[in-house]
Amino acid sequence: MRVSLSLGASMVKYLIKNRVLLRKRFPLVLMLEVTHLCNLACEGCGRIREYRETMRQMLSLEECMRAVDECPAPVVTVTGGEPLMHPEIDKIINSILEKKRHIYLCTNGILLPEIMKKLKPSKQLNINVHIDGLAKIHDAIAGKGVFERATNAIKEAIQAGFRVCTNTTIFKSTSEGEIKELFSYLRGLGVSGMLVSPGFSFEHNDNEIFLCRKEVQEKFGFIYGISKDYKILNSPLYLKFLKGERHLSCTPWGNPTRNYMGWKSPCYLITDNHYRTFNEYMEKTDWKKYQEGSDPRCKNCMMHCGFEPTVVLQGGKRLADIIEMAKWSFS
């Protein structure tokens, strides 16, 4: 299965509850950026540029738990920076698990072997390791020797009983052969799934490695084609959107971001304000502007954090979509 029964059941229960209460907007995944410190300086990263003046600030354990209480999303993505650099990351993870939330712990893998000693495998804990290619490609982006250390950490985590998936950013220079070779290698390691993200420019990172919308569509036709052969975690409807077959409006409130500056508005990629509370963020953001993509910064955006929530919220409108999503979920 691409989505665990536990996570699937939690999400269905949550969706039904919000439908019954007739809520127009509600979050699906909380993006909890516990720190922007990182032990790498990857070429495609915007956080180390956007928050370079405040990188040493961190969310406290109490602030993390307050954010989880404020935002009712059933899934919490613990991210950064490199979240494993937070001195209380084990306490943060365990406290979120106590609240019965599902966690995706995003990491470059360097510090994972040490942190694993302080954590226990759980059906609600998913470790998501960023791997942008095989050794030559990944090390060119992240630094010499990072691929070996990250993949060794993946092997160790799987052997210890943790559920591990990966996240790969596809850049302009990424070839189809490289992608397929990487997926074959990751499948051999025993990862539970592979998330794929289009690499495109955003506010604080704009250079020639990124894709425009047309280039995304060209590359992701191939990704959709091999999604039945590998456990790609992106939904098939989102992949169809990426290759230009489907139109999806953005759901910018679907993945709200909380960091030490506050609730980042309007979305994970664009920063106009930081609000003190989740309710202020939801009430004061001009959602229509970003949902319709009328902001020029939205021009090339096809990011999963904005459009996968749309799939979840609208995926039941066509019978063909329901059938395709069911086949994908249980494959």
N, C-alpha and C positions, 0 to 999 in steps of 0.2 A: 504493500500500500504506500502511496505517496504522502498521504496525510494519516497520522495515527488515529485510531478509533477514539482515543481520549480527546485529542484536539478537535476532531470532527464533531464529536458530541457536544463539547463545550461551545463551539462556534454556532451550531444549530440552535441550541438552547438559548444562547444570547441573542441571536437574530430573531427568534420567535418572540422573545420577551419584548424587544424593542418594537417589533411590528404590532404587537398587541397594545403597547402603550402609545402607538401612533407617533413615534419619534421620527422627525424628519432627518436629523443628522445625529450620528453617533459614531464613535471611534471603533476601529477593529483591532488595531495594533498600536501599542504605546512604544514609541522610540525613545528609550531612556539613555541619554548620553551622559554617563556618570563622570567622564573626564574627556578632555580633548588632547591630553598628553599621549604621545605615541613613541614607541621605540624604533619606528621606521619613518621614512619620508617618501612614500610612494608617489610616483609622478601624477597619478590620477586623483589624488586626494584633495578635497577642498577644505576640509575642517581645519587642517594645520595651517591654512592660509587665512581663513575667515576669523579664527579665534586665536591668532598667534600672540596677541597682546595679553590674553587672559588664560592661556593654556594651563597654567599651574593651578587654577581654581578647580574645585571638584564639588559635586553634589555630596552632601553628607548622607549617611545611612538614613537618618530621619527624613531628609528631603526626598530621598528616593521612595520611601514608603508613603510619604504624603502624596507624591505624584501618582503612585499606584492606586491609592485610595480615591484620589480626585478623578482619575480617568478609569472608567469601568471596563476598558477593553480586555478581553479574555487572554490576549497574547501580549507579552512584553518582550521587545527586542532590546537587550542590554548591549550598548555599543559605545563608541567613542569617536575619535581617538582609539586607543587600545584600552578597553575596559579592564583588562587584567592588571593594568598598572595601578588601579585604585587599591589602596591598602586594605580596604574592607570589602573587596569584591565578593569574597566567599560569604560574608554576612548578608550582603545585599541579595545575592542569589538565593540563599537559604530562606531569607525573610519573604521574598516574593513567592517562593514555592509554598511557604506556609499559608499564603493567601490564596492558594489553589489556582494561580495563574500559570499559563504555559510560557516558557522562556526560550528565546533564541539568543544564545550568548555568542556575539560576533567577535572574532579574534583573528589575528594574523598567525597564531599558533606558537609563537616564540616562547611565551611564558606558560603555555598550557600544561606541560608536564608537572610543573611545580604546583600550580593552582589545583589540579585534579586531586592532589593529596588531601585537599580541604573540602572537597565536594563528594557527593554520592550520586551514582546514576539514578535517574528518575524518569518515569514515562512523560513527565512534564518538562524535562530539561533537554534542550537540543543545543549542541555545540556547533556553531557555524564558522568554519575556517575559510578565510579568503585565499583563493588560489587562482591567479590570473593566467596560468599556463604551465607547461612543463618547465624544467629547471632553467633553460636558457631564457625563456620569455619572462617567467615570474621573477627571476633574480635581476633581470634588467630593469624591472619596474620597482621591485621591493628592496633589492640589495643582494649582494653575493652571499650564497649559502642559505638564504631564507627558505627556498623551496625544500631543501633536504630537512631542515629543522621543522618546518611546518608539516610535512608529510610524515615524518617520524612521530610527531605529536599526534597526528590523526591515527596512526597505527596503534599507538599506546593507549589513546582514549577509547578506541573501539575494543581493544583487548580487555580494557578495564570495565567494559559494559556500558559505556556512554553512547548515546545516540548522536552521531556526527553527520553533518551535511556540509556542503561547500558552497561558496559564492564566487562566481567568475564574472569579471567585467570584460565585455567584448569591445575592443578598440578598433580604430581604423585599420591598423596593420595586422589584426588577428585573422588568420586564414582558416578556411573550413577544415583543412587537414589537421591543423593544430588543435582545433576544438574537439574534433572526433578522437584524436589521439589522447588528449587530456581526459575526456570523459571515459574512455576505455581504461585508462590508468586508474582513475578515481574509483570506478566500479570495481576494479580489481582489489583496491584497498578495503572495500566493504562499506563505503559511505552509504547513508540511507537515502541520499538524494543530492541533486545539484541545482542550485539556483543560478540563473544567468541574468546579467544586467547589461543593457546597452550603455556604452560609455559616451556621454555627450557633455558639451560644455555647460557650465552653470555659473552663477554669480562670481565666485571667487576662484575659478579655475577655467581658463579658456586657452587651449593651445591646439596644435595640429593633430594630436593623437585622437581627438574626439570625433564622434559621428554626427552628421546632420540627419534629419528625419529620413531622407531618401536612402542614405547609406544604411541606416538601421533596418529599413524595410528589405533591402537587398540581402543583408547578412542573416536576418532572422527568418527568412524563408527556409534557409538551410536548417536552422535550429528547430523549427516546427517539424521539418521532415524527419529528423532523427529523434524527436521527443518520445516516440513510441519504442525506441530501442534502448534508451537510457532513462533513468529515473530523474528526469528534469522536473523540478518542483514548480516552475512557472505554469500557470493554468493554460490549457490549450486555447482558450478564448483570448487571453492576453497575448499569447504568441501570434495568434491570427491578427490581432491589432498591430503588433510590432511589424508584421510583414505586409501590412496595408490592406488586409482583407476585411477588417471590421472597424467600425467607428466606435470609440469609447470617449465619453466625457470624463474629465478628471474628478476624483473624489478627494480633494485636498485635505479634508478633515479626517479621512480614514486612518491615517498614520500620524497622529500628532507627536511632535518632538518636544521633550523636556530636557533642558540642560541647566547648568549653573546660572545662566543669564535669565532663565524663566521659560515660559511656553513659547516656542519659536513660531512666529506667524509670518506667512500663511502656511508654509509647508516645510518638509524636510530639506528641500534644496534652496528655497528663497527665504530671505530674512528681511522683513520690513519692521517687525516689532518683536519684543519679548514681553509677554504678559505675566503678571504675578500669579494668576490662578488659571486653572483649566476653564472654568466658566467664563472668565473674561476673554480668553482666547477664542472660545466658541462663539460668544456673543458679539465681539467687536471686530472680528475679521470679516472683510467683504468677500464672502465665499463665492458669490455669483461671478465676480471678476475673474477669479482663478479657475473656477469650475468650467467656464466657457473658454478659458485660454486666451482671454483678451489682453492680458499682460504680455508685453513683448518678450519677457524672460521665459515665457512658457512655450515659445515658438517650436523648439526642437524636443521638448520634454515628452518622453514616453516611459518614464520611470515607473517601476512596479509599485512603489509606495503610493503613487497617485492613481494608478489604473487597475491594479489588482483588486482594490476595494470595490471598484465599480463592477467588476466581474462577479464578486461575491453578492453584491446588492441587486444586480440585474440579471444574473445568470439563469434564473428560473423562468424567464419570459418566453423562451422558445423551447419547444420539446426537443429539437435537435441538440440544443445547447445542454439541456439536462442530461440527455443520453451521453453526449461526449464527455461532460464533466464527471459523470458517474463512472464511465469506463476508465478515465484518467485517474480518478481517486483510488480505484481498487486494483489498478495495474501495478 
